[in-house]
């Protein structure tokens, strides 16, 4: 077995080998990451393997074999070094009965998460302050069932709830391009205040998970899709009042009921708190509903990810954020006509992952937006932050930024 001395203040673990019949492969230890929570699992070998496998990427795991005195001593000599201690009822009773600790203090109780073989013990009252997660069979079924999209996400969700008093925010959205960049930036910059969980609306299992567990979230965020597609796709039968009050549907475009942009305003009387990323979007909500509680939530960009990375002395290549297909909103045909008349090469900036950040614009000398409508047009902000010239039709933030040259026709 491996024994560990945690020096949490200096983020150090001292490790030494002890004689044990088990190999490191059979009793895994996953190295300490100072950013992650420390979790001890106390039980017999093999029982918690699936749980360990799903926790190991998000938490620092120490497995302690309860049949080995040295392992038990490793755990109970320093229970306060762990943010969470997982095990069955023996954690509650045998830790004291076997003399590993004199009593279950309140500090230890708040660290315990009980997973038992059966529910038959529930007629016995657990000491107050100890949390029960379910039986090992129930947990295994959940981890293997079709309604759990990512097992590690499921466990992180359970444990975050135990270890954190922060509100939980579920985001149901696409996971590419503008919406994904916006939601990932929100999650990154507000992670000290909220627990964020992003679910891909293109993955059925992820839709099932967020709508099966909507009561566990304090806020459900997305564009207006969250107010109708959950029912249309049969993830949930109806939207009860309690769920509507948790929702913040944000209007990201100024085009309603369009097959591509999927924005609808179905709730007219303050059932939900609508938001919009532009002043025009707020006005659109006012025009189409009786809602008075509308939030202006302008987009922004992270200047640590988008910044000047090259000097542009001549414009040879212009880019448009669009696929090379017919699109009555983005209008790439107009961009093609402009490029042809100017003798410039047109590059379609599509298919790059949002994590490429400034590199998305590395191949162009100028960004053009030919849209007939935009909520913001995030690429305008990003290209501008990279010191790349921008010209645009009079849409979105192009109307609000002084340095953007706007046009109406070719």
N, C-alpha and C positions, 0 to 999 in steps of 0.2 A: 504494500500500500504506500501511497505518498502522503506524508504529513506536511502540513502547511502552517506557517506562522504569518499571519496577515499584519503588515504594518500599513494600515490604511492611510495614515497621515502622509506617508512618503510613497504610497503606492508600490509597496515592495512585498513580495512573497518569498519566504525562505523555505526551500523544499528539501526533504531528505527521504531516502528510501527506508522502508521497514520490511521485515520478512512477512510474506503473505502468500497463501496458496493461489491467489488470483493474479493474473497479469494486468498490465496497464490497459490492454485492449478490452479486457473484461470489466474492469472498473475504471472508467475513463476520468481523466482530469482535464479540464479545459482551461488554458492559461488565463490569468487575471488581466482584465482590461479595466483600468481605473474609472472609465466612464460608465461601466455597467454595474448593475446591482449584484450582490453576492448571495447565492442561494445554496443551502445545504439540503441534501436529500438523504434521509435516514431510513434504511430498510434492507431487505435481503437482496442479493444480487439477482438481476434479471427482471424484477418486477417493474422497475421504473425506467427501463431502457428506452421505451418509446418517448416518455416524457423528457428524459435527458436529451434525446436526439433532437427534440423540437426546441428545447430551451437553450441549447449550447451556443447558438449564434447571437443571442440577445442578452445573455446573463453569464456571470461567472459561476460555474457549477462545481460543487464538491460533493461527490457521492461518498457516503459513509455506510459501510457494511455493519449492520447491528449485531452480527455474529462475531465480530472482531472487537475485543476490548479496546485495542489501540484506536480503532476508528471512532468508537463511541466517546472515548476520552478526547480525541481531536475535536469533536463537535461540542460536547457539553462543557469542556473546559473554557470555551470561548463563544457561547451562543450569541453574544452581543456583536460579534464580528459579521454576522449574517443578517441580511435584510429580510430573508425569508427562510423558514425551515419547513420542508415538506416531508410528510410521512403519514402512517396510519395511526390508529388510536394508541399504539405503543409510544408514540412521541409524547402523548399526553400523560399516560399513566406509568409506563416502564422507565421513563427518564428519571422519575422520582423514586419509584419502587426499587429500582436497581442501584440507587444511590449515586447516579451520575450527577444529579443536582439536588440540593436540599428541598427545593420547592419550585413550583411554576410561578415565577414572579409576573407581574403585569407586563414588564418589559419583554419577557419571553413569550407570553401569551399572544401579544400583538404580532409576533413574528411567525406564528404557526399557521400552516395551511394543511388541513387534514384531508387525505384521500384514502378511503377505507375499502376493503374487499366487498363488503355488503352494506346495506342500509339497516341491518337488524339492530345496530347499536343506537339508532336514533331515538329509541324509547328511553335511553339514558341521556341525561342532560349533559351536554358538553360544558366545561367551565366557561363562564361568561368571557367574551372577548376573543375566543378562538374561532376561526373561520373554517367552514366545511365546504369542500369543492364538489364532492360526489364520489361514487364508487369507481374503482379502477376499470370496471367493465363499462360504465357510462362514459368515462373519459376516453377509453379506447374506441368505443363506438363513435363518439363525436369526432375523434381524430381520423377515423377511417371512413366516415360518412360523406355523402356527396355535398352536404351543406356547409362543409368547412373548406374554404378555398385554399388557405395556407395555414398549416398546423401551427407554425411558429407565430403567425399573426394572432391565432386564437389564444395561445398561451400568453403571449405578451399582453393581450387584452385583459385576461383574467388577473395576471400578476400586477400589471399597472394599476388596476382597480384596488388591489390590496395595498400596494406600497405607496400609492400617491393619493393626495387629496385634490389633485388637479382635476378640473372638469374634463370629460371625454368628448371629443369632437369627431364624428364620423363624416367623411367626405365621399360622396358618390359621384364619380365623374369619369371622363375619359382620362387616359394616362399617357397622353402624348400631346405635343404642341402646346398651344397657349394655356388652356385650362390646367394642364398638368404643371406647367411652369408656375402659374399663379398659386396653385394649391400647395406645391412643394415649397415655394418661398414662404407662404403663410405658415406652414408647418415648421419650417426651419427657424424662422424669426420669433415665433411665439411658443416654441417647445418648452420654455421654462415656465409657462403659465397654463398650458393645456396639454393633454395627451391626444395626439392626432392619429387617426387610422384612415388611410385612403383606400377606397374600394373601386375597382374598375367596372364601369357600367357595361363594358363589352364582355365581361366574364360572368356567366350565369351564377356560378357558385358564390362569387363575391356579392352579387345582388341578394342572393338568398341569405347570406350571413348578416349583412347590415340590416336587412328588413326583418329577419327573424329576431334580431337582438336590439331593435331600435330603442327599447326602454332603457338599455344600458348607457345610452348616449345622452349627454346634456344638450348638445347641438348637433343637427344634421345639416351639413353645408353642401352646396352645389349650385349649378344653374337651375333654371326653373323645371328641368327634367325631374327633379326629386319630388315635385308636386303631382306628377301624373304617371310617369313611366313605371313607377313601382307597382301601381295597380294594373296598368295596361299589360305588363309582363307577368302578372299573377304572382309577384313576389309577396304581395300582401293583399288581402281582400278589400280593405278600405283604409282610409286615413282618419283615424280617430282624432278627436280634438286635442288630446294630450300630445300626439305625434305632430300635428300641425303647429303646435306652440313651440316645438323644438326646432322647427325648420327655418333656415335662412336661405331661400332661393334667390340667387343673384342673377339679374339680367345682364348677359354678356354681349348681346348684340341688340340692335334696334330693329330687327326683323322678326315679326311674330308669325307663328304657324307656318314656318318654312321647313320643308322636308329635311334639309341639311343642317340647319342651325338649331332646331329643336327647342325653341323658346315659346312657351305658352303662359298665359295669365289666367288660370282657371278659377282662382279664388278672388272674389270681388270685394269682400267685406271684412277685411282685417283678420281673416282666419290665420294668415301667416304673415311674417315680417319680410316683405320683399326688399331687396337691395338692387342697386344698379351701379355699373362701373363708370357711367357717364351722366352728366346733367340731362342730356337728351333721353337717356334711358329712364331716369326718374320721371321725366315729363310723360314718357310713353306709358308708364305704369299708372300715373294719375289719370291719363286720358281713358284708359281701358278698365280701370277698377275704381272702387270707392275707397281704396286703402289710403289712410292718412299717415300710417307709420312706415314710411319709405326711407331706406338708408342709402346715402350716397357713399359708395365704396370704390374710390378711384384706384385703378391699377398702378403699380410701380414696378421698378426693376432693381435688381441687386447690382450695384456698381462694382462689387468685388468680382462679379461674374461677367459683366459687360463693360468694357473699358477700351480706350484707344489702344490698338495693337499694331497699327500700320499707318504709314503716311500715304495719302492719296494725292498724287500730282496730276493724274490724267484719268479720265473716265473712259474705260474701254468695255466694261461689263456691268450691266445693270441686273438687279435681281428683284423678283417678286415672290412673295410667300404664297405659293399656290401650286396645285397640280396642273399639269399640262392637259387639262380637259375643260370642256365647256362648263362655265360657272357664271350664272347670271348675277352673282353678288361680287365675286372677286374680279371678274371680267379680264382674264388673261389675254383675250384677243386685243384689247386696247393696248396692253403693255407690249404685245408683239408688234403692233403697228407703230408705236412710238420708237421702239428699238430699231425697226427697219428703216424708218425715216431718218433716224439719227446715225445710222450705220454702226450700231452697237450690238454686242452679243447679249442676248437675254438668257438669264439663268433662273430656272425654277427652283426655289429654295424649299424643297419638300422632302420628307423622309429622314431628315436628320433628327436624332434624339435631342430632347431639350437639354440634357446634361452636357452637350457640346458647347453650350453657352456662346461666347463671342465667336467661336470657330464656325458657327452657323453662317456667319457673314464674311468669312475669310476670302471667298472667291469673287466678291463683287466690289465695285467702286462706287456704286450708288444704289439705293433702295427706292423702288417705285411702288406706290399703292394706287391701284386703279379701281378700288371697290366703289360700289354704289351705296354701300352702308357699312359702317363698322361701329362696334360699341366703344372700343378704344383703339384697336390695332396695335397690339403689343410690339410687333416688329419695329414700328416707328420709334418707340421708346428705346428699344434695344440697340437698333442701328445708330440712333442719335448718340447714345451713351458710348458707342464704339467710334464716334467721330466720323461716321460714314454719312455722306450727304443723303438727304431724303427729299423726294417730291411726292405729292399725294393729291388725290381728289379731296374735296372739302368734307372729310368724314372723320369721326372719332377724335382722337387727340390732336390730329393735324389742325383742327380749328382752334386749338388752345395753345399750341407751341409756336412762338414767334419766329423761330428760325426755319420752320418748315415751309417750303414753297408749294403752294397749292394751285390746282388747275381744274377746269371744268371739262374741256374737250381736248382731243388730240391736237 
